Amino acid sequence: MEGKFTAVFEKEGDWWIGYVEELPGANTQGKTLDEARENLKEAVIMVIEANREISQQESEGKDVVRENLTVAA
């Protein structure tokens, strides 16, 4: 899985808080900026996988077409 997203990191006390602007629900924290970055990568994968699973369950039994989509911004 490969994609480009905008990661935002904010220092909150002793923690770094991170989230992805384009993907609601992809957020995390870490004691260091590097830890927050790695945690955010994992969060993005988990959110995308969960959204994919939900979509597949909701379309079960329906006539659907699934295909890769490449978008260049």
Biopython code that builds the backbone (N, CA, C, O; Angstrom):
import numpy as np
from Bio.PDB.StructureBuilder import StructureBuilder

atoms = [
    (1, "MET", "N", (0.852, -1.168, 0.000)),
    (1, "MET", "CA", (0.000, 0.000, 0.000)),
    (1, "MET", "C", (0.898, 1.231, 0.000)),
    (1, "MET", "O", (1.773, 1.379, 0.854)),
    (2, "GLU", "N", (0.673, 2.095, -0.954)),
    (2, "GLU", "CA", (1.490, 3.304, -1.029)),
    (2, "GLU", "C", (0.596, 4.495, -1.328)),
    (2, "GLU", "O", (-0.313, 4.404, -2.153)),
    (3, "GLY", "N", (0.847, 5.582, -0.676)),
    (3, "GLY", "CA", (0.095, 6.800, -0.907)),
    (3, "GLY", "C", (0.785, 7.958, -0.222)),
    (3, "GLY", "O", (1.620, 7.770, 0.662)),
    (4, "LYS", "N", (0.429, 9.140, -0.636)),
    (4, "LYS", "CA", (0.989, 10.335, -0.010)),
    (4, "LYS", "C", (-0.110, 11.067, 0.730)),
    (4, "LYS", "O", (-1.181, 11.331, 0.185)),
    (5, "PHE", "N", (0.172, 11.389, 1.976)),
    (5, "PHE", "CA", (-0.772, 12.081, 2.831)),
    (5, "PHE", "C", (-0.049, 13.227, 3.523)),
    (5, "PHE", "O", (1.181, 13.278, 3.529)),
    (6, "THR", "N", (-0.799, 14.130, 4.095)),
    (6, "THR", "CA", (-0.218, 15.238, 4.850)),
    (6, "THR", "C", (-0.293, 14.903, 6.337)),
    (6, "THR", "O", (-1.375, 14.857, 6.922)),
    (7, "ALA", "N", (0.868, 14.671, 6.934)),
    (7, "ALA", "CA", (0.940, 14.387, 8.363)),
    (7, "ALA", "C", (1.191, 15.700, 9.101)),
    (7, "ALA", "O", (2.031, 16.502, 8.693)),
    (8, "VAL", "N", (0.462, 15.907, 10.180)),
    (8, "VAL", "CA", (0.614, 17.108, 11.008)),
    (8, "VAL", "C", (0.993, 16.640, 12.408)),
    (8, "VAL", "O", (0.352, 15.753, 12.972)),
    (9, "PHE", "N", (2.040, 17.244, 12.960)),
    (9, "PHE", "CA", (2.501, 16.888, 14.301)),
    (9, "PHE", "C", (2.528, 18.134, 15.166)),
    (9, "PHE", "O", (3.022, 19.184, 14.754)),
    (10, "GLU", "N", (1.992, 18.004, 16.365)),
    (10, "GLU", "CA", (1.954, 19.120, 17.312)),
    (10, "GLU", "C", (2.520, 18.648, 18.644)),
    (10, "GLU", "O", (2.225, 17.544, 19.099)),
    (11, "LYS", "N", (3.330, 19.489, 19.258)),
    (11, "LYS", "CA", (3.879, 19.181, 20.575)),
    (11, "LYS", "C", (2.858, 19.585, 21.629)),
    (11, "LYS", "O", (2.441, 20.742, 21.689)),
    (12, "GLU", "N", (2.456, 18.626, 22.458)),
    (12, "GLU", "CA", (1.489, 18.864, 23.536)),
    (12, "GLU", "C", (2.133, 18.400, 24.840)),
    (12, "GLU", "O", (2.117, 17.208, 25.146)),
    (13, "GLY", "N", (2.690, 19.315, 25.597)),
    (13, "GLY", "CA", (3.376, 18.928, 26.825)),
    (13, "GLY", "C", (4.567, 18.046, 26.504)),
    (13, "GLY", "O", (5.461, 18.450, 25.760)),
    (14, "ASP", "N", (4.584, 16.835, 27.065)),
    (14, "ASP", "CA", (5.681, 15.897, 26.821)),
    (14, "ASP", "C", (5.437, 14.994, 25.617)),
    (14, "ASP", "O", (6.285, 14.164, 25.289)),
    (15, "TRP", "N", (4.304, 15.141, 24.963)),
    (15, "TRP", "CA", (3.913, 14.241, 23.876)),
    (15, "TRP", "C", (3.869, 14.951, 22.533)),
    (15, "TRP", "O", (3.666, 16.163, 22.460)),
    (16, "TRP", "N", (4.064, 14.173, 21.471)),
    (16, "TRP", "CA", (3.815, 14.620, 20.106)),
    (16, "TRP", "C", (2.497, 13.999, 19.659)),
    (16, "TRP", "O", (2.315, 12.786, 19.758)),
    (17, "ILE", "N", (1.594, 14.815, 19.176)),
    (17, "ILE", "CA", (0.305, 14.374, 18.659)),
    (17, "ILE", "C", (0.386, 14.451, 17.136)),
    (17, "ILE", "O", (0.847, 15.453, 16.589)),
    (18, "GLY", "N", (-0.054, 13.414, 16.461)),
    (18, "GLY", "CA", (-0.001, 13.407, 15.001)),
    (18, "GLY", "C", (-1.325, 12.987, 14.404)),
    (18, "GLY", "O", (-2.052, 12.169, 14.967)),
    (19, "TYR", "N", (-1.627, 13.566, 13.248)),
    (19, "TYR", "CA", (-2.834, 13.174, 12.517)),
    (19, "TYR", "C", (-2.624, 13.407, 11.034)),
    (19, "TYR", "O", (-1.696, 14.109, 10.631)),
    (20, "VAL", "N", (-3.484, 12.820, 10.229)),
    (20, "VAL", "CA", (-3.428, 12.969, 8.773)),
    (20, "VAL", "C", (-4.606, 13.822, 8.344)),
    (20, "VAL", "O", (-5.760, 13.491, 8.614)),
    (21, "GLU", "N", (-4.300, 14.931, 7.668)),
    (21, "GLU", "CA", (-5.352, 15.867, 7.252)),
    (21, "GLU", "C", (-6.405, 15.207, 6.369)),
    (21, "GLU", "O", (-7.596, 15.481, 6.517)),
    (22, "GLU", "N", (-5.981, 14.346, 5.459)),
    (22, "GLU", "CA", (-6.888, 13.781, 4.461)),
    (22, "GLU", "C", (-7.632, 12.530, 4.938)),
    (22, "GLU", "O", (-8.484, 12.015, 4.214)),
    (23, "LEU", "N", (-7.332, 12.041, 6.121)),
    (23, "LEU", "CA", (-7.899, 10.766, 6.545)),
    (23, "LEU", "C", (-8.422, 10.852, 7.979)),
    (23, "LEU", "O", (-7.693, 10.558, 8.927)),
    (24, "PRO", "N", (-9.677, 11.253, 8.133)),
    (24, "PRO", "CA", (-10.243, 11.336, 9.486)),
    (24, "PRO", "C", (-10.096, 10.009, 10.224)),
    (24, "PRO", "O", (-10.307, 8.939, 9.652)),
    (25, "GLY", "N", (-9.739, 10.094, 11.474)),
    (25, "GLY", "CA", (-9.571, 8.903, 12.286)),
    (25, "GLY", "C", (-8.147, 8.409, 12.364)),
    (25, "GLY", "O", (-7.821, 7.585, 13.219)),
    (26, "ALA", "N", (-7.281, 8.907, 11.473)),
    (26, "ALA", "CA", (-5.867, 8.520, 11.515)),
    (26, "ALA", "C", (-5.133, 9.523, 12.385)),
    (26, "ALA", "O", (-4.722, 10.590, 11.928)),
    (27, "ASN", "N", (-4.980, 9.155, 13.649)),
    (27, "ASN", "CA", (-4.281, 10.034, 14.582)),
    (27, "ASN", "C", (-3.576, 9.185, 15.622)),
    (27, "ASN", "O", (-3.912, 8.019, 15.824)),
    (28, "THR", "N", (-2.592, 9.785, 16.281)),
    (28, "THR", "CA", (-1.798, 9.036, 17.239)),
    (28, "THR", "C", (-1.010, 9.985, 18.121)),
    (28, "THR", "O", (-1.175, 11.203, 18.058)),
    (29, "GLN", "N", (-0.154, 9.406, 18.939)),
    (29, "GLN", "CA", (0.740, 10.198, 19.760)),
    (29, "GLN", "C", (2.018, 9.408, 19.992)),
    (29, "GLN", "O", (2.066, 8.201, 19.756)),
    (30, "GLY", "N", (3.044, 10.096, 20.454)),
    (30, "GLY", "CA", (4.302, 9.444, 20.776)),
    (30, "GLY", "C", (5.125, 10.329, 21.690)),
    (30, "GLY", "O", (4.949, 11.547, 21.714)),
    (31, "LYS", "N", (6.013, 9.720, 22.431)),
    (31, "LYS", "CA", (6.887, 10.481, 23.323)),
    (31, "LYS", "C", (7.922, 11.281, 22.537)),
    (31, "LYS", "O", (8.394, 12.319, 23.001)),
    (32, "THR", "N", (8.271, 10.799, 21.352)),
    (32, "THR", "CA", (9.201, 11.516, 20.479)),
    (32, "THR", "C", (8.524, 11.727, 19.128)),
    (32, "THR", "O", (7.532, 11.072, 18.807)),
    (33, "LEU", "N", (9.072, 12.646, 18.345)),
    (33, "LEU", "CA", (8.528, 12.886, 17.008)),
    (33, "LEU", "C", (8.671, 11.637, 16.145)),
    (33, "LEU", "O", (7.758, 11.300, 15.391)),
    (34, "ASP", "N", (9.795, 10.955, 16.246)),
    (34, "ASP", "CA", (9.992, 9.726, 15.466)),
    (34, "ASP", "C", (8.977, 8.652, 15.850)),
    (34, "ASP", "O", (8.444, 7.960, 14.982)),
    (35, "GLU", "N", (8.712, 8.513, 17.143)),
    (35, "GLU", "CA", (7.725, 7.536, 17.591)),
    (35, "GLU", "C", (6.335, 7.898, 17.069)),
    (35, "GLU", "O", (5.585, 7.025, 16.634)),
    (36, "ALA", "N", (6.001, 9.169, 17.113)),
    (36, "ALA", "CA", (4.698, 9.612, 16.602)),
    (36, "ALA", "C", (4.588, 9.343, 15.105)),
    (36, "ALA", "O", (3.528, 8.939, 14.627)),
    (37, "ARG", "N", (5.662, 9.560, 14.366)),
    (37, "ARG", "CA", (5.653, 9.280, 12.921)),
    (37, "ARG", "C", (5.377, 7.812, 12.641)),
    (37, "ARG", "O", (4.529, 7.477, 11.814)),
    (38, "GLU", "N", (6.092, 6.946, 13.331)),
    (38, "GLU", "CA", (5.902, 5.508, 13.114)),
    (38, "GLU", "C", (4.497, 5.075, 13.527)),
    (38, "GLU", "O", (3.854, 4.291, 12.829)),
    (39, "ASN", "N", (4.030, 5.582, 14.649)),
    (39, "ASN", "CA", (2.679, 5.254, 15.104)),
    (39, "ASN", "C", (1.625, 5.725, 14.108)),
    (39, "ASN", "O", (0.613, 5.055, 13.902)),
    (40, "LEU", "N", (1.866, 6.883, 13.493)),
    (40, "LEU", "CA", (0.895, 7.420, 12.537)),
    (40, "LEU", "C", (0.851, 6.561, 11.278)),
    (40, "LEU", "O", (-0.221, 6.359, 10.707)),
    (41, "LYS", "N", (1.988, 6.059, 10.844)),
    (41, "LYS", "CA", (1.997, 5.156, 9.686)),
    (41, "LYS", "C", (1.134, 3.935, 9.970)),
    (41, "LYS", "O", (0.350, 3.514, 9.120)),
    (42, "GLU", "N", (1.276, 3.364, 11.166)),
    (42, "GLU", "CA", (0.473, 2.212, 11.545)),
    (42, "GLU", "C", (-1.011, 2.575, 11.609)),
    (42, "GLU", "O", (-1.863, 1.795, 11.183)),
    (43, "ALA", "N", (-1.316, 3.754, 12.138)),
    (43, "ALA", "CA", (-2.710, 4.195, 12.242)),
    (43, "ALA", "C", (-3.339, 4.342, 10.857)),
    (43, "ALA", "O", (-4.492, 3.959, 10.659)),
    (44, "VAL", "N", (-2.598, 4.889, 9.904)),
    (44, "VAL", "CA", (-3.115, 5.054, 8.537)),
    (44, "VAL", "C", (-3.456, 3.693, 7.940)),
    (44, "VAL", "O", (-4.525, 3.516, 7.356)),
    (45, "ILE", "N", (-2.552, 2.740, 8.088)),
    (45, "ILE", "CA", (-2.803, 1.399, 7.555)),
    (45, "ILE", "C", (-4.037, 0.789, 8.207)),
    (45, "ILE", "O", (-4.875, 0.203, 7.522)),
    (46, "MET", "N", (-4.153, 0.922, 9.517)),
    (46, "MET", "CA", (-5.301, 0.352, 10.227)),
    (46, "MET", "C", (-6.611, 0.998, 9.795)),
    (46, "MET", "O", (-7.605, 0.295, 9.615)),
    (47, "VAL", "N", (-6.638, 2.321, 9.624)),
    (47, "VAL", "CA", (-7.863, 3.012, 9.215)),
    (47, "VAL", "C", (-8.264, 2.584, 7.805)),
    (47, "VAL", "O", (-9.436, 2.306, 7.550)),
    (48, "ILE", "N", (-7.306, 2.530, 6.901)),
    (48, "ILE", "CA", (-7.617, 2.129, 5.522)),
    (48, "ILE", "C", (-8.122, 0.690, 5.488)),
    (48, "ILE", "O", (-9.104, 0.395, 4.807)),
    (49, "GLU", "N", (-7.461, -0.206, 6.216)),
    (49, "GLU", "CA", (-7.907, -1.603, 6.240)),
    (49, "GLU", "C", (-9.303, -1.733, 6.847)),
    (49, "GLU", "O", (-10.127, -2.497, 6.344)),
    (50, "ALA", "N", (-9.575, -0.994, 7.921)),
    (50, "ALA", "CA", (-10.899, -1.042, 8.551)),
    (50, "ALA", "C", (-11.966, -0.495, 7.606)),
    (50, "ALA", "O", (-13.046, -1.074, 7.488)),
    (51, "ASN", "N", (-11.669, 0.624, 6.927)),
    (51, "ASN", "CA", (-12.630, 1.199, 5.980)),
    (51, "ASN", "C", (-12.903, 0.236, 4.835)),
    (51, "ASN", "O", (-14.042, 0.105, 4.386)),
    (52, "ARG", "N", (-11.856, -0.438, 4.362)),
    (52, "ARG", "CA", (-12.015, -1.404, 3.269)),
    (52, "ARG", "C", (-12.914, -2.557, 3.722)),
    (52, "ARG", "O", (-13.811, -2.972, 2.988)),
    (53, "GLU", "N", (-12.677, -3.066, 4.918)),
    (53, "GLU", "CA", (-13.478, -4.175, 5.438)),
    (53, "GLU", "C", (-14.945, -3.780, 5.605)),
    (53, "GLU", "O", (-15.843, -4.543, 5.248)),
    (54, "ILE", "N", (-15.181, -2.595, 6.143)),
    (54, "ILE", "CA", (-16.559, -2.102, 6.305)),
    (54, "ILE", "C", (-17.243, -1.985, 4.954)),
    (54, "ILE", "O", (-18.396, -2.391, 4.802)),
    (55, "SER", "N", (-16.546, -1.434, 3.975)),
    (55, "SER", "CA", (-17.112, -1.274, 2.635)),
    (55, "SER", "C", (-17.446, -2.628, 2.015)),
    (55, "SER", "O", (-18.497, -2.791, 1.395)),
    (56, "GLN", "N", (-16.555, -3.586, 2.184)),
    (56, "GLN", "CA", (-16.805, -4.910, 1.619)),
    (56, "GLN", "C", (-18.004, -5.575, 2.280)),
    (56, "GLN", "O", (-18.795, -6.236, 1.607)),
    (57, "GLN", "N", (-18.144, -5.408, 3.580)),
    (57, "GLN", "CA", (-19.297, -5.979, 4.285)),
    (57, "GLN", "C", (-20.595, -5.324, 3.828)),
    (57, "GLN", "O", (-21.606, -5.998, 3.631)),
    (58, "GLU", "N", (-20.558, -3.996, 3.660)),
    (58, "GLU", "CA", (-21.772, -3.272, 3.271)),
    (58, "GLU", "C", (-22.199, -3.579, 1.841)),
    (58, "GLU", "O", (-23.382, -3.482, 1.517)),
    (59, "SER", "N", (-21.246, -3.950, 0.978)),
    (59, "SER", "CA", (-21.590, -4.213, -0.418)),
    (59, "SER", "C", (-21.744, -5.709, -0.705)),
    (59, "SER", "O", (-21.950, -6.102, -1.854)),
    (60, "GLU", "N", (-21.645, -6.538, 0.328)),
    (60, "GLU", "CA", (-21.773, -7.977, 0.148)),
    (60, "GLU", "C", (-23.125, -8.313, -0.476)),
    (60, "GLU", "O", (-24.170, -7.847, -0.021)),
    (61, "GLY", "N", (-23.084, -9.129, -1.522)),
    (61, "GLY", "CA", (-24.302, -9.532, -2.201)),
    (61, "GLY", "C", (-24.778, -8.543, -3.243)),
    (61, "GLY", "O", (-25.764, -8.802, -3.933)),
    (62, "LYS", "N", (-24.101, -7.416, -3.371)),
    (62, "LYS", "CA", (-24.481, -6.402, -4.361)),
    (62, "LYS", "C", (-23.576, -6.518, -5.580)),
    (62, "LYS", "O", (-22.468, -7.049, -5.498)),
    (63, "ASP", "N", (-24.057, -6.021, -6.698)),
    (63, "ASP", "CA", (-23.274, -5.996, -7.930)),
    (63, "ASP", "C", (-22.363, -4.769, -7.875)),
    (63, "ASP", "O", (-22.818, -3.647, -8.094)),
    (64, "VAL", "N", (-21.090, -4.978, -7.586)),
    (64, "VAL", "CA", (-20.143, -3.867, -7.466)),
    (64, "VAL", "C", (-18.902, -4.129, -8.314)),
    (64, "VAL", "O", (-18.595, -5.270, -8.658)),
    (65, "VAL", "N", (-18.209, -3.067, -8.637)),
    (65, "VAL", "CA", (-16.929, -3.153, -9.337)),
    (65, "VAL", "C", (-15.885, -2.507, -8.437)),
    (65, "VAL", "O", (-16.056, -1.375, -7.985)),
    (66, "ARG", "N", (-14.818, -3.225, -8.184)),
    (66, "ARG", "CA", (-13.694, -2.692, -7.406)),
    (66, "ARG", "C", (-12.502, -2.614, -8.320)),
    (66, "ARG", "O", (-12.193, -3.564, -9.039)),
    (67, "GLU", "N", (-11.822, -1.467, -8.292)),
    (67, "GLU", "CA", (-10.627, -1.301, -9.124)),
    (67, "GLU", "C", (-9.696, -0.314, -8.453)),
    (67, "GLU", "O", (-10.118, 0.492, -7.623)),
    (68, "ASN", "N", (-8.423, -0.383, -8.817)),
    (68, "ASN", "CA", (-7.451, 0.569, -8.302)),
    (68, "ASN", "C", (-7.707, 1.950, -8.884)),
    (68, "ASN", "O", (-8.114, 2.088, -10.037)),
    (69, "LEU", "N", (-7.468, 2.947, -8.086)),
    (69, "LEU", "CA", (-7.658, 4.339, -8.498)),
    (69, "LEU", "C", (-6.391, 5.106, -8.172)),
    (69, "LEU", "O", (-5.949, 5.126, -7.023)),
    (70, "THR", "N", (-5.806, 5.735, -9.177)),
    (70, "THR", "CA", (-4.631, 6.558, -8.975)),
    (70, "THR", "C", (-5.019, 8.005, -9.199)),
    (70, "THR", "O", (-5.604, 8.349, -10.226)),
    (71, "VAL", "N", (-4.691, 8.855, -8.234)),
    (71, "VAL", "CA", (-5.028, 10.274, -8.301)),
    (71, "VAL", "C", (-3.746, 11.076, -8.149)),
    (71, "VAL", "O", (-2.964, 10.834, -7.229)),
    (72, "ALA", "N", (-3.532, 12.011, -9.029)),
    (72, "ALA", "CA", (-2.375, 12.894, -8.923)),
    (72, "ALA", "C", (-2.888, 14.295, -8.608)),
    (72, "ALA", "O", (-3.686, 14.858, -9.357)),
    (73, "ALA", "N", (-2.426, 14.845, -7.506)),
    (73, "ALA", "CA", (-2.886, 16.181, -7.123)),
    (73, "ALA", "C", (-1.861, 17.230, -7.457)),
    (73, "ALA", "O", (-2.083, 18.413, -7.203)),
]
sb = StructureBuilder()
sb.init_structure("model")
sb.init_model(0)
sb.init_chain("A")
sb.init_seg("    ")
for serial, (resi, resn, name, xyz) in enumerate(atoms, 1):
    if name == "N":
        sb.init_residue(resn, " ", resi, " ")
    sb.init_atom(name, np.array(xyz, "f"), 0.0, 1.0, " ", f" {name:<3s}", serial, name[0])
structure = sb.get_structure()
